[in-house]
């Protein structure tokens, strides 16, 4: 089963459960690192996430994941916060950032740059519009390697 299919099934399974205990399911990532597989459940709430929140969610979902048995390989379950500079992968992530500063790493350079920081002006399923300094750029989503929020220290 492809990882994105596992991610979708796990998200559908856990979204209501995680919301019912007071958290937002920010993202689900199923990834292989070296020989190990990781199911990463990223949670959020307005006042931020601490280790007790992660433990509470972990305890609430562990048996449910085992029962659903979507993942045949042995894997490690990680529950964490999205962090200060959050990876933007889903429509809801981008939509929340319209009007805010984001950073992009691109597969191919635009104006001789592979990394851009600017204000996200528009977003749709195919492309986004970002204002970098005095220039407005339309970028196809498939050309973006990584998109993140920007936290100014």
C-alpha positions, -999 to +999 in steps of 0.1 A: +000+000+000+014+034-010+023+057+019-001+084+008-030+058+009-020+047+044-017+084+054-053+091+041-068+060+058-051+068+091-062+104+089-098+094+083-096+069+112-081+092+137-094+127+129-126+125+149-109+107+179-082+133+181-107+162+178-128+147+206-100+148+230-093+185+222-067+186+195-064+193+157-049+165+136-025+187+117-009+160+095-002+122+091+031+111+076+041+075+069+078+074+061+107+050+057+140+060+071+168+035+065+152+002+073+126+015+097+091+028+091+075+057+110+039+067+114+040+103+124+009+118+139+012+156+141-012+173+164-019+209+174-040+232+196-040+270+200-019+271+231+007+247+217+016+211+223+037+196+251+049+161+259+018+154+280-004+162+250+016+138+228+014+110+255-024+116+258-030+113+221-006+083+218-025+064+245-058+072+228-049+060+193-024+031+198-050+004+202-072+018+175-043+017+150-035-019+160-071-029+155-074-012+121-042-030+110-036-007+080+001-011+082+016-046+077+052-036+083+065-031+118+066+007+125+073+032+151+045+055+162+055+091+168+031+118+181+044+154+179+037+190+174+041+207+140+068+230+154+073+267+149+081+265+112+055+241+099+056+221+068+028+229+044+015+199+026-023+200+026-048+225+012-059+235+047-022+243+056-018+266+026-053+282+030-044+292+066-012+309+054-027+332+028-015+367+037+014+354+057+051+348+051+062+314+038+094+299+025+097+276-005+124+253-017+120+246-054+131+217-076+142+242-103+154+278-100+132+308-106+152+340-112+183+319-104+169+311-069+158+277-056+148+292-022+122+319-018+106+337+011+076+359+006+039+366+013+015+339+001-011+359-018-032+332-034-035+294-034-054+268-054-049+231-060-024+236-089-004+268-080+002+295-056+010+332-059+038+345-037+051+381-034+088+381-031+101+416-024+085+437-052+078+408-076+047+386-077+054+350-088+030+322-098+045+288-089+032+254-099+028+232-068+046+203-085+077+225-087+078+229-049+101+206-029+092+219+005+069+247+017+070+260+053+057+287+075+082+313+086+088+321+123+105+354+128+127+351+159 
